[in-house]
Amino acid sequence: MIDKLYNLKKMQTDQVVLQKQQVLSSIAQIDDDIKAIQENCFSVDVDKNGAIGDFSIIQMHRDTMLHNIQILSERRKHLLIEVDRFNKEIIELQKESEQFEYIKNQIKKEELKKRLKQEEINSNEYMQAKWVNR
């Protein structure tokens, strides 16, 4: 039973680690998107509408890009909070797993002690039976 609980906790830990990796991958993708938007924000080129028209188009473009960066930054912030939650959950699952492993090892030690005790009793009985037969 303890083995099953231990294996369950290990499996749950592995699942949470995979979820955390997916979130970290999303964060990396958001960072790449933010970097691309920042590069795009300063590489705008328009020349159809004259100087004033170009300036207003560029300004609207920059405002839109800055708004997109802000949205992505908020999403990134929420994902980082989720990563912290996963870290705490992983730590708790690892603690539980270690507790079950300790219990499992203690049970094995107790069983070994019982077997050794039984072997000692059996060998004593054998020696007594041999002594009596002399």
DSSP file with accessible surface (Angstrom, degrees, kcal/mol):
  #  RESIDUE AA STRUCTURE BP1 BP2  ACC     N-H-->O    O-->H-N    N-H-->O    O-->H-N    TCO  KAPPA ALPHA  PHI   PSI    X-CA   Y-CA   Z-CA
    1    1 A M     >        0   0  163      0, 0.0     4,-2.2     0, 0.0     5,-0.2   0.000 360.0 360.0 360.0 -44.6    0.0    0.0    0.0
    2    2 A I  H  >  +     0   0   39      1,-0.2     4,-3.0     2,-0.2     5,-0.2   0.886 360.0  55.6 -63.8 -38.0    2.8    2.4    0.9
    3    3 A D  H  > S+     0   0   80      1,-0.2     4,-2.8     2,-0.2    -1,-0.2   0.918 107.7  49.0 -59.8 -41.9    4.5    1.5   -2.4
    4    4 A K  H  > S+     0   0  157      2,-0.2     4,-2.4     1,-0.2    -2,-0.2   0.913 112.4  47.1 -65.2 -42.3    1.4    2.5   -4.3
    5    5 A L  H  X S+     0   0   53     -4,-2.2     4,-2.5     2,-0.2    -2,-0.2   0.916 112.5  50.2 -64.5 -41.7    1.1    5.8   -2.4
    6    6 A Y  H  X S+     0   0   26     -4,-3.0     4,-2.3     1,-0.2    -2,-0.2   0.941 112.5  46.4 -61.5 -47.0    4.8    6.5   -3.0
    7    7 A N  H  X S+     0   0   98     -4,-2.8     4,-2.5     1,-0.2    -1,-0.2   0.882 110.8  53.6 -64.5 -36.3    4.5    5.8   -6.7
    8    8 A L  H  X S+     0   0   70     -4,-2.4     4,-2.8     2,-0.2    -1,-0.2   0.934 109.4  47.2 -62.4 -46.6    1.4    7.9   -6.9
    9    9 A K  H  X S+     0   0   38     -4,-2.5     4,-2.4     1,-0.2    -2,-0.2   0.890 111.7  50.9 -64.1 -38.4    3.2   10.9   -5.3
   10   10 A K  H  X S+     0   0   89     -4,-2.3     4,-2.3     2,-0.2    -1,-0.2   0.926 111.7  47.7 -63.9 -42.3    6.1   10.5   -7.6
   11   11 A M  H  X S+     0   0   99     -4,-2.5     4,-2.3     2,-0.2    -2,-0.2   0.919 111.6  49.9 -65.6 -42.0    3.8   10.4  -10.6
   12   12 A Q  H  X S+     0   0   58     -4,-2.8     4,-2.4     1,-0.2    -1,-0.2   0.909 109.8  51.7 -62.9 -40.7    1.9   13.5   -9.4
   13   13 A T  H  X S+     0   0   10     -4,-2.4     4,-2.4     1,-0.2    -2,-0.2   0.933 109.1  50.0 -61.2 -44.7    5.2   15.3   -8.9
   14   14 A D  H  X S+     0   0   97     -4,-2.3     4,-2.2     1,-0.2    -2,-0.2   0.899 110.0  51.0 -61.8 -39.8    6.2   14.4  -12.5
   15   15 A Q  H  X S+     0   0  102     -4,-2.3     4,-2.3     2,-0.2    -1,-0.2   0.918 110.5  47.9 -64.8 -42.2    2.9   15.7  -13.8
   16   16 A V  H  X S+     0   0    7     -4,-2.4     4,-2.6     2,-0.2    -2,-0.2   0.899 109.6  53.6 -67.1 -36.8    3.3   19.0  -12.0
   17   17 A V  H  X S+     0   0   50     -4,-2.4     4,-2.4     2,-0.2    -1,-0.2   0.921 108.9  49.5 -63.3 -41.1    6.8   19.4  -13.3
   18   18 A L  H  X S+     0   0  114     -4,-2.2     4,-2.1     2,-0.2    -2,-0.2   0.916 110.5  49.8 -63.7 -41.7    5.6   18.9  -16.8
   19   19 A Q  H  X S+     0   0   86     -4,-2.3     4,-2.1     1,-0.2    -2,-0.2   0.910 110.0  51.3 -62.3 -41.0    2.9   21.5  -16.3
   20   20 A K  H  X S+     0   0   47     -4,-2.6     4,-2.7     1,-0.2    -2,-0.2   0.915 108.0  52.2 -62.3 -41.7    5.5   23.9  -15.0
   21   21 A Q  H  X S+     0   0  101     -4,-2.4     4,-2.2     1,-0.2    -1,-0.2   0.888 107.7  52.1 -63.0 -37.5    7.7   23.3  -18.0
   22   22 A Q  H  X S+     0   0  133     -4,-2.1     4,-2.1     2,-0.2    -1,-0.2   0.914 110.6  47.6 -64.1 -41.8    4.7   24.1  -20.3
   23   23 A V  H  X S+     0   0   12     -4,-2.1     4,-2.4     2,-0.2    -2,-0.2   0.919 110.7  51.4 -66.3 -40.9    4.1   27.3  -18.4
   24   24 A L  H  X S+     0   0   62     -4,-2.7     4,-2.3     1,-0.2    -1,-0.2   0.884 108.4  52.6 -63.6 -35.1    7.9   28.2  -18.6
   25   25 A S  H  X S+     0   0   80     -4,-2.2     4,-2.3     2,-0.2    -1,-0.2   0.905 108.2  50.5 -64.9 -40.4    7.7   27.5  -22.4
   26   26 A S  H  X S+     0   0   49     -4,-2.1     4,-2.5     2,-0.2    -2,-0.2   0.897 108.9  51.9 -63.5 -39.3    4.8   29.9  -22.6
   27   27 A I  H  X S+     0   0    9     -4,-2.4     4,-2.6     2,-0.2    -2,-0.2   0.922 108.9  49.9 -63.7 -42.2    6.7   32.6  -20.7
   28   28 A A  H  X S+     0   0   46     -4,-2.3     4,-2.3     1,-0.2    -2,-0.2   0.910 110.2  50.8 -63.4 -39.4    9.7   32.1  -23.1
   29   29 A Q  H  X S+     0   0  103     -4,-2.3     4,-2.5     2,-0.2    -2,-0.2   0.914 109.9  49.9 -64.3 -41.2    7.3   32.5  -26.1
   30   30 A I  H  X S+     0   0   13     -4,-2.5     4,-2.8     2,-0.2    -2,-0.2   0.915 109.0  52.2 -63.7 -41.6    5.8   35.7  -24.6
   31   31 A D  H  X S+     0   0   57     -4,-2.6     4,-2.4     1,-0.2    -1,-0.2   0.917 110.3  48.4 -59.8 -42.5    9.4   37.1  -24.1
   32   32 A D  H  X S+     0   0   90     -4,-2.3     4,-2.5     2,-0.2    -2,-0.2   0.912 111.5  50.1 -63.6 -41.0   10.1   36.4  -27.7
   33   33 A D  H  X S+     0   0   62     -4,-2.5     4,-2.6     2,-0.2    -2,-0.2   0.911 110.4  49.5 -63.8 -42.3    6.9   38.1  -28.8
   34   34 A I  H  X S+     0   0   20     -4,-2.8     4,-2.6     2,-0.2    -2,-0.2   0.929 111.1  49.6 -62.5 -43.2    7.7   41.1  -26.6
   35   35 A K  H  X S+     0   0  119     -4,-2.4     4,-2.2     1,-0.2    -2,-0.2   0.921 111.6  48.7 -62.9 -41.1   11.1   41.3  -28.2
   36   36 A A  H  X S+     0   0   52     -4,-2.5     4,-2.4     1,-0.2    -1,-0.2   0.904 111.7  49.4 -65.7 -40.3    9.7   41.1  -31.7
   37   37 A I  H  X S+     0   0   27     -4,-2.6     4,-2.4     2,-0.2    -2,-0.2   0.917 109.7  51.4 -65.4 -41.7    7.1   43.8  -30.9
   38   38 A Q  H  X S+     0   0   93     -4,-2.6     4,-1.0     1,-0.2    -2,-0.2   0.910 112.3  46.1 -63.5 -39.8    9.8   46.1  -29.5
   39   39 A E  H  < S+     0   0  130     -4,-2.2     3,-0.4     1,-0.2     4,-0.3   0.907 114.2  48.4 -67.1 -40.1   11.9   45.6  -32.7
   40   40 A N  H >< S+     0   0   75     -4,-2.4     3,-1.0     1,-0.2    -2,-0.2   0.832 102.3  64.4 -68.0 -31.4    8.8   46.2  -34.9
   41   41 A C  H 3< S+     0   0    4     -4,-2.4     3,-0.4     1,-0.3    -1,-0.2   0.851 108.9  38.2 -63.3 -32.9    7.9   49.3  -32.9
   42   42 A F  T 3< S+     0   0  147     -4,-1.0    -1,-0.3    -3,-0.4    -2,-0.2   0.361 106.6  66.2-102.9   7.2   11.0   51.1  -34.0
   43   43 A S    <   +     0   0   79     -3,-1.0     2,-0.3    -4,-0.3    -1,-0.2  -0.118  66.9 132.9-119.9  38.2   11.2   49.9  -37.5
   44   44 A V        -     0   0   37     -3,-0.4     2,-0.4    14,-0.0    14,-0.0  -0.704  30.3-175.4 -89.9 140.3    8.1   51.5  -39.0
   45   45 A D        +     0   0  135     -2,-0.3     2,-0.3    13,-0.0    -2,-0.0  -0.955  12.8 155.1-141.2 114.6    8.3   53.3  -42.3
   46   46 A V        +     0   0   43     -2,-0.4    12,-0.1     1,-0.1     8,-0.0  -0.996   8.4 160.6-135.0 143.1    5.5   55.2  -44.0
   47   47 A D        +     0   0  121     -2,-0.3     3,-0.1     6,-0.0     4,-0.1   0.159  50.1  93.8-148.9  26.8    5.8   58.0  -46.5
   48   48 A K  S    S+     0   0  195      1,-0.1     3,-0.1     2,-0.1     5,-0.0   0.862  86.3  44.1 -85.1 -38.9    2.4   58.3  -48.3
   49   49 A N  S  > S-     0   0  100      1,-0.3     4,-0.7     2,-0.1     3,-0.1   0.270 108.3-106.3 -99.8  11.2    0.6   60.9  -46.3
   50   50 A G  H  >  -     0   0   41      1,-0.2     4,-2.9     3,-0.2    -1,-0.3  -0.188  51.7 -56.5  86.1 175.1    3.2   63.5  -45.7
   51   51 A A  H  > S+     0   0   84      1,-0.2     4,-2.3     2,-0.2    -1,-0.2   0.902 134.7  43.7 -62.4 -46.1    5.2   64.4  -42.6
   52   52 A I  H  > S+     0   0  149      2,-0.2     4,-2.3     1,-0.2    -1,-0.2   0.933 116.6  47.1 -69.4 -43.1    2.2   65.0  -40.3
   53   53 A G  H  X S+     0   0   17     -4,-0.7     4,-2.4     2,-0.2     5,-0.2   0.904 112.4  50.6 -63.0 -42.2    0.3   62.0  -41.5
   54   54 A D  H  X S+     0   0   25     -4,-2.9     4,-2.9     1,-0.2     5,-0.2   0.920 109.4  51.1 -61.5 -42.9    3.3   59.8  -41.2
   55   55 A F  H  X S+     0   0  136     -4,-2.3     4,-2.7    -5,-0.2    -2,-0.2   0.925 111.3  46.6 -61.8 -43.6    3.9   61.0  -37.6
   56   56 A S  H  X S+     0   0   57     -4,-2.3     4,-2.4     2,-0.2    -1,-0.2   0.899 113.6  48.7 -68.3 -36.7    0.3   60.2  -36.6
   57   57 A I  H  X S+     0   0   50     -4,-2.4     4,-2.6     2,-0.2    -2,-0.2   0.936 113.1  47.4 -66.7 -43.9    0.4   56.8  -38.2
   58   58 A I  H  X S+     0   0   38     -4,-2.9     4,-2.9     2,-0.2    -2,-0.2   0.919 112.1  50.4 -62.3 -42.6    3.7   56.0  -36.6
   59   59 A Q  H  X S+     0   0   70     -4,-2.7     4,-2.7    -5,-0.2    -2,-0.2   0.916 111.0  48.1 -64.0 -41.9    2.4   57.2  -33.2
   60   60 A M  H  X S+     0   0  116     -4,-2.4     4,-2.5     2,-0.2    -1,-0.2   0.919 112.3  50.3 -63.5 -40.7   -0.7   55.1  -33.5
   61   61 A H  H  X S+     0   0   43     -4,-2.6     4,-2.6     2,-0.2    -2,-0.2   0.934 112.0  46.6 -62.5 -46.9    1.4   52.1  -34.4
   62   62 A R  H  X S+     0   0   86     -4,-2.9     4,-3.0     2,-0.2     5,-0.2   0.905 111.4  51.5 -63.0 -42.1    3.7   52.7  -31.5
   63   63 A D  H  X S+     0   0   84     -4,-2.7     4,-2.3     2,-0.2    -1,-0.2   0.919 111.4  48.0 -61.3 -41.8    0.8   53.1  -29.1
   64   64 A T  H  X S+     0   0   73     -4,-2.5     4,-2.5     2,-0.2    -2,-0.2   0.920 112.9  47.9 -63.8 -44.1   -0.7   49.8  -30.4
   65   65 A M  H  X S+     0   0   22     -4,-2.6     4,-2.5     2,-0.2    -2,-0.2   0.912 111.4  50.0 -64.8 -41.2    2.6   48.0  -30.0
   66   66 A L  H  X S+     0   0   99     -4,-3.0     4,-2.3     2,-0.2    -1,-0.2   0.891 110.3  51.0 -65.4 -35.9    3.1   49.4  -26.5
   67   67 A H  H  X S+     0   0  102     -4,-2.3     4,-2.5    -5,-0.2    -2,-0.2   0.922 109.9  49.8 -65.4 -42.2   -0.4   48.3  -25.6
   68   68 A N  H  X S+     0   0   57     -4,-2.5     4,-2.6     2,-0.2    -2,-0.2   0.899 110.1  50.8 -62.9 -39.8    0.4   44.8  -26.9
   69   69 A I  H  X S+     0   0   21     -4,-2.5     4,-2.7     2,-0.2    -1,-0.2   0.917 109.5  50.9 -62.5 -41.7    3.6   44.7  -24.9
   70   70 A Q  H  X S+     0   0  121     -4,-2.3     4,-2.2     2,-0.2    -2,-0.2   0.924 110.5  48.4 -62.9 -43.6    1.6   45.7  -21.8
   71   71 A I  H  X S+     0   0   86     -4,-2.5     4,-2.3     1,-0.2    -2,-0.2   0.936 113.6  47.0 -62.3 -45.3   -1.0   42.9  -22.4
   72   72 A L  H  X S+     0   0   34     -4,-2.6     4,-2.7     1,-0.2    -2,-0.2   0.885 109.9  53.5 -65.6 -36.5    1.9   40.4  -22.9
   73   73 A S  H  X S+     0   0   50     -4,-2.7     4,-2.4     2,-0.2    -1,-0.2   0.899 108.8  49.0 -65.7 -39.4    3.6   41.6  -19.8
   74   74 A E  H  X S+     0   0   83     -4,-2.2     4,-2.2     2,-0.2    -2,-0.2   0.923 111.5  49.3 -63.7 -43.8    0.5   41.1  -17.7
   75   75 A R  H  X S+     0   0  127     -4,-2.3     4,-2.3     1,-0.2    -2,-0.2   0.916 111.0  50.5 -61.4 -41.3    0.1   37.6  -19.1
   76   76 A R  H  X S+     0   0   80     -4,-2.7     4,-2.4     1,-0.2    -1,-0.2   0.907 108.0  52.9 -62.9 -41.3    3.7   36.9  -18.3
   77   77 A K  H  X S+     0   0  113     -4,-2.4     4,-1.8     1,-0.2    -1,-0.2   0.921 109.7  48.2 -61.7 -42.8    3.2   38.1  -14.7
   78   78 A H  H  X S+     0   0  110     -4,-2.2     4,-2.0     1,-0.2    -1,-0.2   0.893 110.8  51.4 -65.6 -38.4    0.2   35.8  -14.3
   79   79 A L  H  X S+     0   0    4     -4,-2.3     4,-2.3     2,-0.2    -1,-0.2   0.881 107.0  53.1 -67.6 -35.6    2.3   32.9  -15.7
   80   80 A L  H  X S+     0   0   65     -4,-2.4     4,-2.2     2,-0.2    -1,-0.2   0.893 107.6  51.4 -65.9 -36.5    5.1   33.6  -13.3
   81   81 A I  H  X S+     0   0  104     -4,-1.8     4,-2.1     2,-0.2    -2,-0.2   0.915 109.4  50.7 -63.7 -40.0    2.6   33.5  -10.4
   82   82 A E  H  X S+     0   0   64     -4,-2.0     4,-2.6     2,-0.2    -2,-0.2   0.891 107.1  53.5 -65.1 -38.1    1.5   30.1  -11.7
   83   83 A V  H  X S+     0   0   11     -4,-2.3     4,-2.6     2,-0.2    -1,-0.2   0.922 107.9  50.8 -62.7 -41.6    5.1   28.9  -11.9
   84   84 A D  H  X S+     0   0   91     -4,-2.2     4,-2.3     2,-0.2    -2,-0.2   0.914 109.6  50.5 -62.0 -40.3    5.5   29.9   -8.2
   85   85 A R  H  X S+     0   0  125     -4,-2.1     4,-2.4     1,-0.2    -2,-0.2   0.925 110.4  49.5 -63.4 -42.6    2.3   27.9   -7.4
   86   86 A F  H  X S+     0   0    7     -4,-2.6     4,-2.9     1,-0.2    -2,-0.2   0.899 108.4  53.6 -62.9 -40.3    3.7   24.9   -9.2
   87   87 A N  H  X S+     0   0   51     -4,-2.6     4,-2.3     2,-0.2    -1,-0.2   0.928 110.3  46.5 -60.6 -44.2    7.0   25.2   -7.3
   88   88 A K  H  X S+     0   0  149     -4,-2.3     4,-2.3     2,-0.2    -1,-0.2   0.911 113.2  49.3 -64.1 -41.2    5.2   25.1   -4.0
   89   89 A E  H  X S+     0   0   71     -4,-2.4     4,-2.6     2,-0.2    -2,-0.2   0.907 110.0  51.2 -65.5 -39.8    3.1   22.2   -5.1
   90   90 A I  H  X S+     0   0   15     -4,-2.9     4,-2.7     2,-0.2     5,-0.2   0.922 109.4  50.6 -62.6 -43.0    6.2   20.3   -6.3
   91   91 A I  H  X S+     0   0   85     -4,-2.3     4,-2.3     2,-0.2    -2,-0.2   0.933 111.5  47.7 -61.9 -44.3    7.8   20.9   -2.9
   92   92 A E  H  X S+     0   0   96     -4,-2.3     4,-2.4     1,-0.2    -2,-0.2   0.923 112.7  48.3 -63.3 -43.7    4.8   19.6   -1.1
   93   93 A L  H  X S+     0   0   14     -4,-2.6     4,-2.6     1,-0.2    -1,-0.2   0.892 111.1  50.7 -65.0 -37.9    4.5   16.5   -3.3
   94   94 A Q  H  X S+     0   0   91     -4,-2.7     4,-2.7     2,-0.2    -1,-0.2   0.898 109.2  51.5 -66.7 -38.1    8.2   15.8   -2.9
   95   95 A K  H  X S+     0   0  103     -4,-2.3     4,-2.2     2,-0.2    -2,-0.2   0.940 112.2  45.9 -61.1 -47.4    7.8   16.1    0.9
   96   96 A E  H  X S+     0   0   61     -4,-2.4     4,-2.4     1,-0.2    -2,-0.2   0.910 112.3  51.4 -62.5 -41.1    4.9   13.6    0.9
   97   97 A S  H  X S+     0   0    8     -4,-2.6     4,-2.4     1,-0.2    -2,-0.2   0.920 109.8  49.2 -62.0 -43.3    6.9   11.3   -1.4
   98   98 A E  H  X S+     0   0  122     -4,-2.7     4,-2.5     2,-0.2    -1,-0.2   0.878 109.2  53.2 -64.9 -36.8    9.9   11.4    0.9
   99   99 A Q  H  X S+     0   0  118     -4,-2.2     4,-2.5     2,-0.2    -2,-0.2   0.935 110.9  45.8 -63.6 -45.1    7.6   10.6    3.9
  100  100 A F  H  X S+     0   0   41     -4,-2.4     4,-2.8     2,-0.2    -2,-0.2   0.881 111.6  52.4 -66.0 -36.2    6.2    7.6    2.1
  101  101 A E  H  X S+     0   0   74     -4,-2.4     4,-2.6     2,-0.2    -1,-0.2   0.914 109.6  49.2 -64.7 -41.4    9.7    6.5    1.1
  102  102 A Y  H  X S+     0   0  145     -4,-2.5     4,-2.5     2,-0.2    -2,-0.2   0.939 112.4  47.5 -61.9 -45.8   10.8    6.7    4.7
  103  103 A I  H  X S+     0   0   68     -4,-2.5     4,-2.5     2,-0.2    -2,-0.2   0.922 111.3  51.8 -61.2 -43.2    7.8    4.7    5.9
  104  104 A K  H  X S+     0   0   36     -4,-2.8     4,-2.2     1,-0.2    -2,-0.2   0.927 111.1  47.0 -60.4 -43.5    8.5    2.1    3.1
  105  105 A N  H  X S+     0   0   65     -4,-2.6     4,-2.3     1,-0.2    -1,-0.2   0.883 110.7  52.3 -66.8 -37.9   12.1    1.8    4.2
  106  106 A Q  H  X S+     0   0   59     -4,-2.5     4,-2.5     2,-0.2    -1,-0.2   0.906 108.4  50.7 -64.1 -41.3   11.1    1.5    7.9
  107  107 A I  H  X S+     0   0   72     -4,-2.5     4,-2.6     2,-0.2    -2,-0.2   0.919 109.9  50.3 -62.7 -41.9    8.7   -1.3    7.0
  108  108 A K  H  X S+     0   0  112     -4,-2.2     4,-2.4     1,-0.2    -2,-0.2   0.917 110.4  49.8 -62.3 -41.1   11.5   -3.1    5.1
  109  109 A K  H  X S+     0   0  118     -4,-2.3     4,-2.6     2,-0.2    -1,-0.2   0.913 110.9  49.3 -63.5 -43.3   13.8   -2.7    8.1
  110  110 A E  H  X S+     0   0   91     -4,-2.5     4,-2.5     2,-0.2    -2,-0.2   0.914 111.1  49.4 -62.9 -42.1   11.1   -4.1   10.4
  111  111 A E  H  X S+     0   0  100     -4,-2.6     4,-2.5     2,-0.2    -1,-0.2   0.902 110.8  50.3 -63.5 -40.4   10.5   -7.1    8.1
  112  112 A L  H  X S+     0   0   85     -4,-2.4     4,-2.9     2,-0.2     5,-0.2   0.926 110.2  50.0 -63.8 -42.7   14.2   -7.8    8.0
  113  113 A K  H  X S+     0   0  129     -4,-2.6     4,-2.7     1,-0.2    -2,-0.2   0.911 110.8  49.9 -61.7 -42.0   14.4   -7.6   11.8
  114  114 A K  H  X S+     0   0  148     -4,-2.5     4,-2.7     2,-0.2    -2,-0.2   0.917 111.9  47.7 -62.9 -43.2   11.5  -10.1   12.0
  115  115 A R  H  X S+     0   0  143     -4,-2.5     4,-2.8     2,-0.2    -2,-0.2   0.919 113.0  47.7 -64.0 -43.2   13.1  -12.5    9.6
  116  116 A L  H  X S+     0   0   94     -4,-2.9     4,-2.4     2,-0.2    -2,-0.2   0.912 112.6  49.6 -63.5 -40.9   16.5  -12.3   11.4
  117  117 A K  H  X S+     0   0  124     -4,-2.7     4,-2.5    -5,-0.2    -2,-0.2   0.922 111.9  48.3 -62.2 -44.4   14.7  -12.9   14.7
  118  118 A Q  H  X S+     0   0   98     -4,-2.7     4,-2.9     2,-0.2    -2,-0.2   0.910 111.1  50.2 -64.4 -40.7   12.8  -15.8   13.3
  119  119 A E  H  X S+     0   0  116     -4,-2.8     4,-2.7     2,-0.2    -1,-0.2   0.898 110.5  50.5 -63.3 -38.7   16.1  -17.3   11.8
  120  120 A E  H  X S+     0   0  103     -4,-2.4     4,-2.5     2,-0.2    -2,-0.2   0.926 111.4  47.7 -64.6 -43.1   17.7  -16.9   15.2
  121  121 A I  H  X S+     0   0   62     -4,-2.5     4,-2.6     1,-0.2    -2,-0.2   0.937 112.9  49.0 -62.6 -44.3   14.8  -18.6   16.9
  122  122 A N  H  X S+     0   0   77     -4,-2.9     4,-2.3     1,-0.2    -2,-0.2   0.908 112.1  47.6 -62.2 -42.8   15.0  -21.4   14.3
  123  123 A S  H  X S+     0   0   58     -4,-2.7     4,-2.6     2,-0.2    -1,-0.2   0.896 111.7  50.7 -68.1 -37.0   18.7  -21.8   14.7
  124  124 A N  H  X S+     0   0   80     -4,-2.5     4,-2.7     2,-0.2    -2,-0.2   0.923 110.9  48.7 -63.6 -43.7   18.4  -21.9   18.5
  125  125 A E  H  X S+     0   0  111     -4,-2.6     4,-2.7     2,-0.2    -2,-0.2   0.905 111.6  50.0 -62.7 -40.0   15.7  -24.5   18.3
  126  126 A Y  H  X S+     0   0  145     -4,-2.3     4,-2.6     2,-0.2    -2,-0.2   0.936 111.7  47.4 -62.8 -45.7   17.9  -26.6   16.0
  127  127 A M  H  X S+     0   0  114     -4,-2.6     4,-2.5     2,-0.2    -2,-0.2   0.905 113.0  48.9 -65.1 -39.0   20.8  -26.3   18.3
  128  128 A Q  H  X S+     0   0  129     -4,-2.7     4,-2.6     2,-0.2    -2,-0.2   0.921 111.8  49.0 -66.4 -40.9   18.7  -27.3   21.3
  129  129 A A  H  X S+     0   0   50     -4,-2.7     4,-1.9     1,-0.2    -2,-0.2   0.916 113.0  47.3 -65.2 -39.2   17.2  -30.3   19.4
  130  130 A K  H  X S+     0   0  108     -4,-2.6     4,-0.6     2,-0.2    -1,-0.2   0.892 112.8  49.4 -67.9 -38.5   20.7  -31.3   18.4
  131  131 A W  H >< S+     0   0  188     -4,-2.5     3,-0.6     1,-0.2    -2,-0.2   0.894 110.4  50.3 -67.6 -39.7   22.0  -30.9   22.0
  132  132 A V  H 3< S+     0   0  113     -4,-2.6    -1,-0.2     1,-0.2    -2,-0.2   0.881 105.4  56.9 -67.4 -37.7   19.1  -32.9   23.4
  133  133 A N  H 3<        0   0  139     -4,-1.9    -1,-0.2    -5,-0.2    -2,-0.2   0.665 360.0 360.0 -71.1 -13.1   19.7  -35.8   20.9
  134  134 A R    <<        0   0  219     -3,-0.6    -3,-0.1    -4,-0.6    -2,-0.1   0.284 360.0 360.0 -73.4 360.0   23.3  -36.2   22.1
